[in-house]
Amino acid sequence: MSKKTIAAIATALGEASLSVIRISGEDSIKIADKIFFSFSGVKLKELSGYSAAYGEVKDENRVLDDGVALVFKAPKSYTGEDVVEISLHGGRLIAREVLRLILAKGAVHAAPGEFTERAFLNGKTDLTKAESIMGLISAKSDAQLRLSRSAHLGKLAGKIEKIEEKLTTAAASIAAYSDYPEEDIEGLSEENFSAMLNDAKETLTEMLKSYDAGRVICEGVTTAIVGKPNVGKSTLMNMLSGVERSIVTDVAGTTRDIVEDTVSVGDIVLHLSDTAGIHSTEDKVEKIGVERADSRISESELILAVFDCSKPLDSDDYALLERVKPLNTIAIINKADVGMNADLGIFDGMITVKTSAKNGDGYDELCRAIAEITGTANLDPDSAVLIGERQRACAERALLAVEAASEALTLGCTVDAVGVCVDDALAALFELTGKRVTNEVTNEIFRRFCVGK
Ligand code: GDP
């Protein structure tokens, strides 16, 4: 990777109180001194780390803005390099002009995530902490923020390091035994190995178990609201959204296509689709809507199937129930305010919630049911949770390798054979935390970041 000095606007582009430009690399202070002139006359290179100066940014003799330059000296900075952060008045033009000037003085524009990539390469952060930053920035719920925060604080890295330590001890003993088979090596007993491997297996299994619930919190759940016309689907969508997004009328078949919205329900983000009423129809346009609703059922991770229980259920309700029962479905028994005239026995074995979508009743019960069905109810967002498919795949590879090591041990295979499996497990864990990782993997991770981070 190029070790050129990089610069980028670190704040969102738009009108705001402040915008911040970040410069990182060997020449960052020298470059900043070419464009930033403190009112006290002190040059930035004269400042110690963690110091600030108030002054003007000038292009030749034209003043572009006044602001504050913060100096960080390597290795005590975000990237581990010399860093200058210049805070300016917020505004697209000011930030762009100042950045252009900094680039003209010798910096290159940072690639997405390049500041964090340098922090990683300079040992300031491991991969799990670096990846948590995107979660911190994009969190849409308190739980997602807490999950990302705990990874950022190093809880996940700490848990993985404990497994690594045990496996490294095992690998070292195995290597010693292979080199000196006749020596009596301390700690190298089958029981000790088994205990170490079982420990690793338990922790990894537990982590993988909580992955799905963590994913739900970080990514949200694709959710389809389905039901026959006029049962209250759009009213439920509006209740969840808190705004009138779907058209609610008492004319059956009003929602002829799909209305989408993203809403937070308790700790969970739902990517909602309010579908056309599912029922048998000869109307061509309605038929298309019904078909689309049906394919939304197949694509969604969660189904909210709505039934109007103020009336007896009919064949359309029964057909829908058959379709959604085997899926991840919550049956919404709506219009509870009118009275129960449906046979609720047909919902036996399903998760049900009684609502009056019109009055907003049943919201809390629905939140609890969604947390239950998505597995997030028992997830502690402050614990160490794997975030993202990359981390999950590494943990799974590590678990498979540890299981293979256990099996090799039980089958009485040679110590070397067990050692190969332990090495595989370690390689997967080192990739997870970034201790041993290819450039392709780091590129893939950091290019998903925003510019300036
Ligand atoms: P959709 O066709 O399934 O989307 O149904 P709508 O949401 O458009 O609602 C149809 C009618 O039922 C409207 O007049 C709503 O006001 C009414 N409605 C919806 N939910 C309730 C409810 O919980 N209680 C009562 N009494 N009426 C409701």
Boltz pocket constraint, residues with backbone or C-beta under 6 A from the ligand:
constraints:
  - pocket:
      binder: B
      contacts: [[A, 227], [A, 228], [A, 229], [A, 230], [A, 231], [A, 232], [A, 233], [A, 234], [A, 235], [A, 236], [A, 247], [A, 248], [A, 249], [A, 250], [A, 251], [A, 252], [A, 253], [A, 254], [A, 255], [A, 275], [A, 277], [A, 334], [A, 335], [A, 336], [A, 337], [A, 338], [A, 355], [A, 356], [A, 357], [A, 358], [A, 359]]
      max_distance: 6.0
